[in-house]
């Protein structure tokens, strides 16, 4: 009953506001040629900048980020894959696998991510799911689970087909998750690899120039098709900030190939140069006090259950505020740790985080009925608890 009471009372709310810092002008937005682009903080998922970030676009071989995630999560890297004729027939870029060739799944995944091998992607899909179609359905389902609602996978390699598309925002979400999958960062940071199948040896070299050209770079994947143009999902970490950049359709031809690197560096530099983490809420810090009835105490303190920090540009530090959603009052008994409300953090007009609020101390119930119960039960010791439950209602009739 107590929990139901607390939840019901949350509709009665009080608003509060927080800290203000010195005034600063907003930073100038990055200039990119990409048709769709986004910059996301990996820790919080906050979008720091975007350009048509929710517009559906072809995404070429950045598709293979999800392919690699499903391989890593399958925990079958030591499987031996038998290459089908369909996989061997995949168009360039490819390893030139041959039908019937037997090769380790983990080695196919290296080829997938280091050199973007399209035949490796088909072989992986068929081995893990039985068919390309079934594997792509799993890819799309995984995207939905991660919140990537505007993504449809129709190929495991990113070649143009059907309604195969994503958005810059969705790819950032997928990559944010991928960076947490054990083995993914190690995979995308592998500079070169040598391995063999039952028929021949292979030597793979990572095509991600960002790893050599941008301090802190730790991913992720290039892409190009005639429909998608030159694309790149990048990642870089400096100190405690891990950023994800996505640029889709940075151009075509030699100019587009160079532009995707220029666009990516422009976006990442914008993030590192203009944002820093600021502690907005400190864990277990007292947030406020609310009246309490039927108790010796007049009030009870409540506190934030966890800390919140946010990546903010200088001018945004003026715009952070917290709204408190708590009851007008509480009725005892209340125990330390009981949920009593929530705090919602906003950056400007945009919701950022919600934090539960809990009571910091016990507040025992104290009224005539409970006092009499204590006397009968604890002091006189004349009756049992069951008898008290019978006597008390009769006394108050």
C-alpha positions as CSV (number, residue, x, y, z in Angstrom):
1,X,0.0,0.0,0.0
2,X,2.8,2.4,0.8
3,X,4.4,2.0,-2.6
4,X,1.1,2.5,-4.3
5,X,0.6,5.7,-2.3
6,X,4.0,7.0,-3.3
7,X,3.5,6.3,-7.0
8,X,0.0,7.9,-7.0
9,X,1.3,11.1,-5.3
10,X,3.9,11.7,-8.1
11,X,1.2,13.5,-10.1
12,X,1.4,16.3,-7.6
13,X,4.6,18.1,-8.5
14,X,6.8,21.0,-7.6
15,X,9.4,22.5,-10.0
16,X,12.8,23.8,-9.2
17,X,15.7,25.2,-11.1
18,X,19.5,24.8,-10.9
19,X,23.0,26.4,-11.5
20,X,23.9,29.1,-13.9
21,X,27.4,29.9,-15.2
22,X,29.0,32.7,-17.1
23,X,27.6,33.7,-20.5
24,X,29.3,32.3,-23.7
25,X,28.3,32.3,-27.3
26,X,27.4,29.1,-29.1
27,X,30.2,27.6,-31.1
28,X,30.1,27.7,-34.9
29,X,28.7,24.6,-36.4
30,X,31.0,22.3,-38.4
31,X,30.9,22.7,-42.2
32,X,30.6,19.4,-44.0
33,X,29.6,18.3,-47.5
34,X,27.9,15.1,-46.2
35,X,24.1,15.0,-46.9
36,X,23.5,13.4,-43.5
37,X,25.8,13.7,-40.5
38,X,25.8,13.5,-36.7
39,X,28.0,13.8,-33.7
40,X,27.1,11.8,-30.6
41,X,28.6,11.4,-27.2
42,X,29.0,7.7,-26.6
43,X,28.6,7.8,-22.8
44,X,25.2,9.6,-22.6
45,X,23.9,9.2,-26.2
46,X,23.5,13.0,-26.4
47,X,23.5,14.4,-29.9
48,X,26.0,17.3,-29.9
49,X,25.4,18.3,-33.5
50,X,23.5,17.1,-36.5
51,X,22.7,17.7,-40.2
52,X,19.7,15.8,-41.6
53,X,20.6,13.2,-39.0
54,X,17.1,11.6,-39.2
55,X,16.9,11.5,-43.0
56,X,16.9,8.0,-44.5
57,X,20.0,7.4,-46.7
58,X,21.9,4.5,-48.2
59,X,24.8,3.7,-45.9
60,X,27.0,1.3,-47.9
61,X,29.5,-0.8,-45.9
62,X,28.9,1.0,-42.6
63,X,26.3,-1.7,-42.6
64,X,29.0,-4.1,-41.6
65,X,29.1,-2.6,-38.1
66,X,25.9,-4.5,-37.3
67,X,27.1,-7.6,-39.1
68,X,30.2,-7.6,-36.8
69,X,28.1,-7.1,-33.7
70,X,26.0,-10.1,-34.5
71,X,29.1,-12.2,-35.1
72,X,30.7,-11.1,-31.8
73,X,27.5,-11.7,-29.8
74,X,27.1,-15.2,-31.3
75,X,30.2,-16.3,-29.4
76,X,31.1,-18.6,-32.4
77,X,34.3,-17.0,-33.6
78,X,36.0,-20.4,-33.7
79,X,33.4,-21.9,-36.0
80,X,34.6,-23.2,-39.3
81,X,32.6,-21.8,-42.2
82,X,32.1,-23.6,-45.5
83,X,31.8,-21.0,-48.2
84,X,28.8,-21.2,-50.6
85,X,28.8,-20.5,-54.3
86,X,26.6,-17.5,-53.5
87,X,29.1,-16.0,-51.1
88,X,32.0,-16.7,-53.5
89,X,30.1,-14.8,-56.3
90,X,29.7,-11.6,-54.3
91,X,31.0,-8.5,-56.1
92,X,34.1,-6.5,-55.1
93,X,35.4,-5.5,-52.6
94,X,36.1,-9.2,-51.8
95,X,38.5,-11.8,-50.5
96,X,38.0,-14.0,-53.5
97,X,36.7,-16.9,-51.5
98,X,36.0,-20.1,-53.5
99,X,33.0,-22.4,-53.2
100,X,33.6,-25.1,-50.6
101,X,36.5,-23.3,-49.0
102,X,36.7,-23.7,-45.2
103,X,37.7,-20.8,-43.0
104,X,37.4,-19.6,-39.4
105,X,34.4,-17.3,-38.7
106,X,36.7,-15.0,-36.7
107,X,39.0,-14.6,-39.7
108,X,36.0,-13.8,-42.0
109,X,35.1,-11.0,-39.4
110,X,38.6,-9.6,-39.7
111,X,38.3,-9.4,-43.5
112,X,34.8,-7.9,-43.1
113,X,36.0,-5.0,-40.9
114,X,39.6,-4.4,-42.1
115,X,39.1,-4.6,-45.9
116,X,35.3,-4.6,-46.1
117,X,35.0,-7.9,-47.9
118,X,31.6,-8.5,-49.4
119,X,32.0,-12.2,-49.8
120,X,32.9,-12.5,-46.2
121,X,29.7,-10.8,-45.2
122,X,27.6,-13.3,-47.2
123,X,29.5,-16.3,-45.8
124,X,29.0,-15.0,-42.3
125,X,25.2,-14.4,-42.8
126,X,24.6,-17.8,-44.3
127,X,26.6,-19.6,-41.6
128,X,25.0,-17.9,-38.6
129,X,21.4,-17.7,-39.8
130,X,21.0,-20.1,-42.7
131,X,20.3,-17.5,-45.3
132,X,21.1,-13.8,-46.1
133,X,17.4,-13.0,-45.7
134,X,17.2,-14.5,-42.2
135,X,20.4,-12.8,-41.1
136,X,19.2,-9.4,-42.4
137,X,15.9,-9.8,-40.5
138,X,18.0,-10.3,-37.3
139,X,20.1,-7.3,-38.1
140,X,16.9,-5.1,-38.5
141,X,15.4,-6.6,-35.3
142,X,18.6,-5.8,-33.4
143,X,18.5,-2.2,-34.7
144,X,15.0,-1.8,-33.4
145,X,16.1,-3.0,-30.0
146,X,18.7,-0.3,-29.9
147,X,16.3,2.4,-30.8
148,X,17.3,2.6,-34.5
149,X,13.8,2.9,-35.8
150,X,14.6,4.2,-39.3
151,X,17.0,1.4,-40.4
152,X,16.2,-1.6,-42.6
153,X,18.9,-4.1,-43.5
154,X,18.5,-6.0,-46.8
155,X,22.1,-7.0,-47.2
156,X,24.8,-7.9,-44.7
157,X,27.5,-6.0,-46.6
158,X,25.8,-2.7,-47.5
159,X,25.5,-3.2,-51.3
160,X,22.6,-1.3,-52.7
161,X,19.4,-3.5,-52.7
162,X,15.7,-2.9,-52.2
163,X,14.9,-0.6,-49.3
164,X,18.3,-1.0,-47.5
165,X,18.9,2.3,-45.6
166,X,19.6,3.9,-42.3
167,X,20.2,7.4,-40.9
168,X,23.2,9.2,-39.5
169,X,21.5,9.1,-36.1
170,X,20.6,5.4,-36.2
171,X,24.2,4.5,-37.2
172,X,25.5,6.5,-34.3
173,X,23.1,4.6,-32.0
174,X,24.3,1.2,-33.4
175,X,27.9,2.2,-33.1
176,X,27.4,3.4,-29.5
177,X,26.2,-0.1,-28.7
178,X,28.9,-1.7,-30.8
179,X,31.6,0.0,-28.8
180,X,30.4,-1.8,-25.7
181,X,30.4,-5.3,-27.3
182,X,33.5,-7.2,-26.1
183,X,36.0,-7.5,-28.8
184,X,34.6,-4.8,-31.1
185,X,37.1,-2.0,-30.4
186,X,39.9,-4.5,-30.6
187,X,38.6,-5.7,-34.0
188,X,38.2,-2.2,-35.5
189,X,41.7,-1.2,-34.2
190,X,43.5,-4.2,-35.7
191,X,46.0,-2.7,-38.1
192,X,46.7,-5.9,-40.1
193,X,46.1,-9.7,-39.9
194,X,47.4,-12.8,-41.5
195,X,45.4,-16.1,-41.5
196,X,44.7,-19.1,-43.7
197,X,41.8,-21.2,-44.9
198,X,42.1,-24.8,-45.9
199,X,43.0,-23.6,-49.4
200,X,45.1,-20.4,-49.1
201,X,46.6,-17.7,-47.0
202,X,45.3,-14.2,-46.6
203,X,46.8,-10.8,-45.6
204,X,44.5,-8.1,-44.5
205,X,45.2,-4.4,-43.8
206,X,42.9,-1.9,-42.1
207,X,41.6,0.7,-44.6
208,X,40.5,3.2,-41.9
209,X,42.8,6.2,-42.4
210,X,41.4,7.9,-39.3
211,X,43.4,5.5,-37.0
212,X,46.6,7.1,-38.3
213,X,45.5,10.6,-39.0
214,X,43.4,11.7,-35.9
215,X,44.7,11.6,-32.3
216,X,42.5,9.3,-30.2
217,X,40.8,7.6,-33.1
218,X,39.5,4.1,-32.3
219,X,37.1,3.2,-35.1
220,X,35.1,2.4,-37.1
221,X,34.0,1.7,-40.7
222,X,34.2,3.1,-44.2
223,X,31.7,2.6,-47.0
224,X,30.9,3.4,-50.6
225,X,28.4,2.5,-53.2
226,X,27.1,4.3,-56.3
227,X,23.9,5.1,-54.4
228,X,25.4,5.9,-51.0
229,X,28.4,7.9,-52.1
230,X,31.4,7.9,-49.7
231,X,30.4,7.3,-46.1
232,X,32.2,6.9,-42.8
233,X,31.3,6.1,-39.2
234,X,34.2,7.3,-37.0
235,X,35.0,7.2,-33.3
236,X,37.6,8.8,-31.2
237,X,38.4,9.0,-27.5
238,X,40.3,11.8,-25.7
239,X,40.6,11.7,-21.9
240,X,37.1,10.7,-20.7
241,X,35.2,11.7,-23.8
242,X,34.3,9.1,-26.4
243,X,32.7,10.6,-29.5
244,X,31.0,9.0,-32.5
245,X,30.7,10.7,-35.9
246,X,28.7,9.7,-38.9
247,X,28.9,11.2,-42.4
248,X,26.8,9.9,-45.2
249,X,27.1,10.9,-48.8
250,X,30.2,13.1,-48.5
251,X,30.6,12.9,-52.2
252,X,31.4,10.7,-55.1
253,X,34.6,9.9,-57.0
254,X,38.1,10.9,-55.8
255,X,36.8,14.1,-54.3
256,X,34.2,12.3,-52.2
257,X,36.7,9.7,-51.0
258,X,38.9,12.5,-49.6
259,X,35.9,14.6,-48.4
260,X,34.6,11.9,-46.0
261,X,37.9,12.1,-44.0
262,X,37.7,15.9,-44.0
263,X,34.1,15.9,-42.9
264,X,34.8,13.4,-40.2
265,X,37.7,15.3,-38.7
266,X,35.7,18.5,-38.9
267,X,32.9,16.9,-36.9
268,X,35.1,15.3,-34.3
269,X,37.2,18.4,-33.8
270,X,34.0,20.4,-33.2
271,X,33.1,18.0,-30.4
272,X,36.5,17.9,-28.7
273,X,37.1,21.6,-29.0
274,X,33.7,22.8,-27.7
275,X,32.3,20.3,-25.2
276,X,33.3,19.1,-21.8
277,X,31.6,17.0,-19.1
278,X,29.9,18.9,-16.3
279,X,28.5,17.3,-13.2
280,X,24.8,18.2,-13.0
281,X,23.8,16.0,-10.1
282,X,25.9,14.4,-7.5
283,X,24.9,10.9,-6.3
284,X,23.2,10.8,-2.9
285,X,23.2,14.6,-2.7
286,X,20.2,15.9,-0.7
287,X,17.7,17.3,-3.3
288,X,15.0,18.7,-1.0
289,X,12.7,18.2,1.9
290,X,9.0,17.4,2.0
291,X,6.4,17.5,4.9
292,X,5.4,14.2,6.5
293,X,2.3,13.5,8.5
294,X,1.5,11.0,11.3
295,X,5.1,11.0,12.4
296,X,7.1,12.7,15.2
297,X,9.1,14.3,12.4
298,X,7.7,17.3,10.5
299,X,9.6,16.5,7.3
300,X,11.8,14.0,5.6
301,X,14.8,14.7,3.3
302,X,15.1,13.1,-0.2
303,X,18.2,12.6,-2.3
304,X,19.3,11.8,-5.8
305,X,19.9,8.0,-6.2
306,X,22.7,8.5,-8.8
307,X,24.9,11.1,-10.3
308,X,24.4,12.8,-13.7
309,X,27.0,14.4,-15.9
310,X,26.5,15.9,-19.3
311,X,28.7,16.9,-22.2
312,X,28.0,20.6,-22.5
313,X,29.2,23.5,-24.7
314,X,30.1,26.6,-22.7
315,X,26.9,28.5,-23.4
316,X,24.8,25.5,-22.5
317,X,25.9,25.6,-18.8
318,X,23.4,28.5,-18.4
319,X,20.5,26.3,-19.7
320,X,20.7,23.3,-17.4
321,X,17.8,22.9,-15.0
322,X,16.1,20.2,-13.0
323,X,12.4,19.7,-12.4
324,X,11.4,17.8,-9.2
325,X,8.3,15.6,-9.3
326,X,7.4,14.8,-5.7
327,X,4.3,14.5,-3.5
328,X,3.0,17.6,-1.7
329,X,3.4,15.6,1.5
330,X,4.1,12.0,2.7
331,X,2.3,10.0,5.3
332,X,4.4,7.9,7.7
333,X,5.7,5.3,7.9
334,X,8.6,6.0,5.4
335,X,11.8,4.0,5.3
336,X,15.2,5.2,4.1
337,X,15.5,4.3,0.5
338,X,11.8,4.5,-0.3
339,X,11.1,6.0,-3.7
340,X,9.4,9.4,-3.2
341,X,9.6,11.0,-6.6
342,X,11.9,11.8,-9.5
343,X,14.1,14.6,-10.9
344,X,14.2,15.4,-14.6
345,X,17.2,17.1,-16.1
346,X,16.8,19.4,-19.1
347,X,19.3,21.1,-21.3
348,X,17.5,24.0,-22.7
349,X,14.1,22.7,-23.7
350,X,15.4,19.1,-24.3
351,X,14.9,16.4,-21.8
352,X,18.2,14.7,-20.9
353,X,17.9,12.3,-17.9
354,X,15.5,11.2,-15.2
355,X,16.8,10.3,-11.7
356,X,14.8,8.6,-8.9
357,X,14.5,10.4,-5.6
358,X,14.5,8.4,-2.3
359,X,14.0,9.2,1.3
360,X,17.2,9.6,3.3
361,X,15.9,8.5,6.7
362,X,13.2,6.4,8.4
363,X,10.1,8.2,9.7
364,X,8.1,5.9,11.9
365,X,4.3,6.3,12.2
366,X,3.2,8.0,15.3
367,X,-0.5,8.6,16.1
368,X,-3.0,7.6,18.8
369,X,-3.8,4.2,17.2
370,X,-0.1,3.2,16.7
371,X,0.8,4.5,20.2
372,X,-1.9,2.4,21.8
373,X,-0.8,-0.6,19.8
374,X,2.8,-0.1,21.2
375,X,1.5,0.1,24.7
376,X,-0.6,-3.0,24.4
377,X,2.0,-5.0,22.5
378,X,5.4,-3.9,23.9
379,X,4.8,-2.3,27.4
380,X,2.0,-4.3,29.0
381,X,2.7,-7.5,27.1
382,X,-0.9,-8.6,27.9
383,X,-2.1,-9.6,24.5
384,X,-0.7,-11.1,21.3
385,X,-0.4,-9.3,18.0
386,X,-3.4,-11.1,16.7
387,X,-5.5,-10.0,19.6
388,X,-4.3,-6.4,19.1
389,X,-5.6,-6.5,15.6
390,X,-9.0,-7.6,17.0
391,X,-9.2,-5.1,19.9
392,X,-8.1,-1.9,18.1
393,X,-10.9,-1.8,15.5
394,X,-13.4,-2.3,18.3
395,X,-11.9,0.6,20.3
396,X,-12.4,3.0,17.3
397,X,-15.9,1.9,16.4
